[in-house]
């Protein structure tokens, strides 16, 4: 294995994207330093760098598979510590367009827990690696630039109560989230402005925690009433750690759930199906609803740049930030780490543009198209609806209708939703025949 300098990598950002990145880099580099401005190991799991941490987060089945591959046994550990587990179809009640999908064994694991719970368990495994160091409570200052801007050789940070310090590195990976300064740094280095793509969705959601008796859930671990063009309000109610249930209600383009308890329940009562409202009649609230807003989907097309400094990569929400109602973010971060692993495991010089092309093709493009296409199914959302998008809308509506009556279609569709299978499986002749006939 060849290396430059002291064979060290630095990861900026201690969220899940940074943790997954650190894990794969630890197989290649002698030292990996994880930098974050928060006190990650402190008692407050709802850290300031995770403002949406109070709200529901879904780890899709593909994300669970990658997490288990990188951290063998982590699923069992989470379940032992209080996470709920079941089959992603058989034990999850999906209600789309007011119709309940057939619940059938999908062969996929659904793991439900709070976002801080997920992070704490992954972080524990990452920090247990002997060659990983944590530089917490350290603000990121600037990149260390050498070779006339052609190479990044580290990053300058401000540890709390200390002076600006250089962390020299062979590779710096920016996993600092949607607010990443990578695009600004690159423009300052005269690499040009990265192309940004934004789609306004005006999502707003509110979350409340409850104690809900098991019998109110029936045999399910989660009840997902999905927003649709007809009723653009949705809600998810699921079992999580701490013997609690989390309920996140959402709406688009300013139609957001209220945060007063009465208004919150009244909003949930207007959903396309009564399941969650009826479940909450048996619940004891643990807090008042807490709100969060997500104005736009955002993607930075680094793969379209014509030049990029070596020794620097970007991953996670710093590249693409999705409508949270589709629960793709954590799983896309996990998928991105598999792309990163492929590009670093050879041990030679990493081609950043080749990495970004693979990141787009293998982790982002399909999810982005799925999310933006789904957003455009709402007539009120602005954006170009090409013939291909309209055709996709019509087909998915047929899939969802068929999935409410046919177990095989439901299984296939939910494996696609979980990012375990490519959407093309829905066009396999025997499935497509069932879908179109329905």
N, C-alpha and C positions, 0 to 999 in steps of 0.2 A: 504494500500500500504506500503510494507516494504521498507526500504532503508538502506544504509550505509552512515556514515559520515553526510554531510549536504545535501544529496540528490541533488547533482549537477552533471551535465554532461558538457563535453567540446568537441567542434567540431573543428577539425583542417582543415581549408580551407573554404573560403567564396564563392566559386563558387556554381553552381546549386546543385551539390551533397551535399555540406555542408549545403546549405539553406534548401533543402528538409529534410535532416537528422535533422537539428535543429527544424524544424516544428514538426516532429513526436515526438522528445524527449521532447519538451515543454509540451506535454500532460502527461508526466510521471514524469518529474523531476521538483523540485521547482525552480531551476535555471539552465539555459543553457548558456554557454559562447561560442561565436563564435569567433574563432581566425583566423586572416589572416595578412599576412605581408604587404598587400597593404592598401592604403587609400580608402576603399570601398565607403565611403560616400562623397568622393571628387568629383570635377567637371569632372575629366578625367575618363570617363566610360571605355575607352580602357586601362585598368590597366595592369601593367607589368606581373601579374600572369595569364593573359589571352592572350598569344601571338597570338592565332588564333582568337581572338575576332573580328578582322576586317572582317572576312570571314563569308560566309553564314552558318547558323546553322538551322537545321530543328527540330522542336518539333513534333514528330510523334503523331498520334491521341491518342494512349494509354497514352503518356506523357501529352497531353492536358487534358485528362480525369482525371488523377491523380492530376494534378495541380488544376483543378477546384474542385475536391473533398477536397483537403487540404486547398484551398484558395477560398471559394465560391465567385463567382462574379469577379474573376480575369480576366477571358476571356473577359467579357464585358468591364472591365476597360482598358485592353490592346487595344481593338478595339476602344474605345472612344479616346484613346491617340494616335491612328494612325496605329495600326497593321491592316493587311488585314485579312479577314476571308472568308471562303467559304467551300464547301464540298470537302473532300480529293480526290474525284474522279471526280465529275461533274465539279468542278472549277479548276482542275489542269490538264494541258496537259502533259500526260506522253508519251514519245516516246522511245520505247525500240526496239533494233535491227532495227532501222529505221522505225518502224511501230507505228502509234499512237493508243494507247489503247482507247477503247470505253469509253466515258465520261458519267457516269451514277451515279445517287444518291447513295452514299455509307452509308449515315447516320452518317458519321464521320466528325468531325470538323478539318479543316486545318487552322492553325493560323500562319501567316508569319510575321516575324519581325527580327530585328538585334539581335545578341546575347547580347550586352549590354542592349538593351531594355528589353528582357526577364528577365535578371538578376535583373535589377533595380526594376521591378514590383514585382518579387518574394521577393527580399530583403526587399522592403518597407513593405510588409505584415509580413515577419518574424520579423523584428525589431520592429514592432508595438505590438508584443506579450509582455505582461507585465513582464514575467519571463525570457526574453532573453536579454543578454548583448553582446555588440560587443567590442572585443579587437582587433582593427585594428592597422596596422603598428607595428605588433608584430611578430618577427621571432621565429620560433619554435626551441627550443634548444634540449631537451631530455625528455624522459619519467621519471616519478617518479615511482620507482620500490620498492615494499615491499614484504614481505613473501618469501624471497629468490628467487625473480624473478617470483613467481607464480601469482602475482597480480600487475596490473597497477593502481596507486592511484592518477594519475594526470599527468600534463605536465609542464615542465619548459619553459618559454618564455622570450624573450628579447623585451619588449616594447621599442619603439623608444625613445632615450634620457633617458633611465632608466636602472636599473640593472636587472639581471636575476631574474625572479619572478616565484614562484610555484603557479600554478592553481590546487589546490587539487580537485579531482573529483572521484565520484563513477564509472563513465564511461567516457572513451576517445574514440571518433570516428574519425578516420583518413579519411578525405575527401580531402586530399591535392593534389590529381591528380596523373598523370602518374609519376611524380618525387618523389612520396612518399618515405620516408625513413623507412617505417614500416618493410620491409623485412630485412634491415640492423639492425634495432633495435632488431628484433627477433633473428637474428643470433648471435648478441652480447650477448644476454641473454641465448644462448645455446639451442634454440629451433630448430636449424637446418635451412637449407636454404629452403625457399619456392620454389617450382617448378615453373619455368617460361616457358611460351610457346610463341614463337615469330614466326611471319610469315611476311617475307619481301614482301612489295607491292610497295615501292618506289613511293608513291603518291606525286605529286606536284600539287599545284593549285594556281591560281591567281584570285584576286577579284577586281572588279571595280564597282563604284556606278554611277548611271545614273538618269536623269529625263526622264521618258518614258510616253507619253500620254496614257490614258486608252484605247483608240481605238486600239493602237498597240498590246495590250494584248488580244483584243477581249473580251470574257466573262470570261477569266481565270485570276487567281491571281498568277499563277506560270507556267512556261514552263520548263519541266524537260527532257532534252535529255540525256539519260543514256548511259554511256560507255558500250561496249559489246566486246566480243572476236573479232568480225569482225572489229569494229572501237573502239579501246581502249581509246577513248577520250570522255569526257562528259562535260556537262555544265548545270547549273540551272540559270534561270532568273526569279526573283519573286518580287512582290510588297512588300515593307516593310514600317516601320514607317518613318515619316519625308517626306511623299510624294515622296519617292525615290524608285528606284528599285536597287536590288543587283544582280550582275552577277558573278558567280564563275565558272570558267572553270578549268578542271582537266585532268590529264593524269597519267599513271603509268610507273614504271621502267625507270625513267629518261626522258620520253617523256612529258615534262612539258610545259604549256603555257608560252610564253614570257611575259615580263613585259613592253615592249615598246608598245604604243597604236596600231601601225600598225601591229606588230607581233601578238598581242593579238587578234585582229579582224580576222587576217588571220587564226589563230588557230581555232577560233570558226567557221569559214567558212568551215572547213574540217569535221565538225561533220556529223553524219549519217543522219541528217535532217536539212533543212535550216531555221527552224522556228526562232531560237534565232538570227541568223545573220540578218535575214530580219527584226526582231523586232528592232534591234539596229540601223537600218538605219533611224529610227524615233527618236533616243535617243540623249540626250545631256549628255556628260560625265561630272562627277563631280570631278574626280580625275584620276590619273594614276593608272594602275594595281599594286596591291601589292601581293607579293608571299609568300607562306608558304609551308613547306615540312613535310610530314608524312611518315617516312621510314618503320615502321613495326607495325603490330598489336601486342599487348602485353597483355598477361594474366598471372596473378599470382594465382596459384591454392591453395589458403589458405584452401580450403575445404579438401585437401589431406594431410594436416599436422596431425600429431598424437598427438600433444600437443600444447596448446596455453594459454597464460596468461589470466586470467579473468580481466574484467574491460577494455578491449581494443578490438575494432572492426575496420574494414576497409570497405570503400564503394566507389562506383563511379569509375573514371578512375584509382584510386589507385589500383583497383583490375583488371579491364579489360579496355583496350583502343582500340577502334575499328577503322577500315578504315572509315574516316569521310564521304566518298561519300555515305554511306548508312544511314547517319543521325540518328544513333541509340544512340549516347552517352548521350544526355540529357534525353531521354526517359528511358534508362536503369538506369540512376541515380534516376529518379522518381520511377521506379519499385523497385529499391533497397531500397528506403525509406519505401515502403509498407512492405517489409520483415523485416526491422529494427523495424517498428511499431509493428509487430506481436511478436517480441521477447522481446520488452521492456514493452508492455502494461500489462503483467501479474504482474509486480512489484517485482518478485523474482530475484534470481541470474540468469544472462544471461549465457547460455552455448555458448561460442564463436564458437566452431566447429559445433554445430547444426545450428547456424546462418549462417555460411559460406556454409554449405551444402544446406540450403534453398536458400541462395542468388544465388548459382550456378544453382540450379534446377529451380527457379522461375523467375530469372531476367537475367541470363547471358548465360546459356548453349544454349538455342534456338537461341538467337541473335548471339552468337559467331559462332555456326555452320553455320548459314545463311550467315554471313559475310565471313568466311573463305571459305566456299563452293563456294560463288559467286566469290571470288578472284581467286580460282583455275579454274574457267571457262576460264580465260585468259591463253592460252598455254604457254606464256612466264614466268608466275609466277611459282616459284619453290615450290614443295610440293607433297606429296603422293596423288595420285588420286585413291582411293579405288574403287572397283566396286560399292559400295553404293553411293559414290560421283558422279561417272560418270552417274549412273542411275538417281540421283537427277538432274544433269545438263540437261539430256535429257528431263526429265519430266517438269522442269521449262521452258525450251525452248518451249515445247508444250503449257504450260499454257500461256506464253506470246503471243504466236502466236494466240491462241484461244481468249485471252483477247483483241486482236486487232479487233475482229469481233463479239464477243458475250458479251453483256452487263452483263449477270449474272456472267460469268467467270471473267470479268474485275472487277466487284464489289467484288467478293470473293478474288481475288488476291490482290487487293489494300487494303482490310481490313487486309490481312496477312502482307503486307508490312508495314502497319501502326501499327503493333503489337497488334491490337485489337482482332484478331482471331488467333487461332493456325493453323499452316500449314496443319494439318490433315484435315481441312475442304475442302481442294482441292481434297481430296480423297473420299469425299462423293459420293455415286454411280452416282447420276444424273449429278453432276459436272464433275466427272472423265470421264464419258461417252462423255460429250461434248468436253472435253479437248483432249481425245484420238482420237475422230472422226475428230477433226480439224487437 
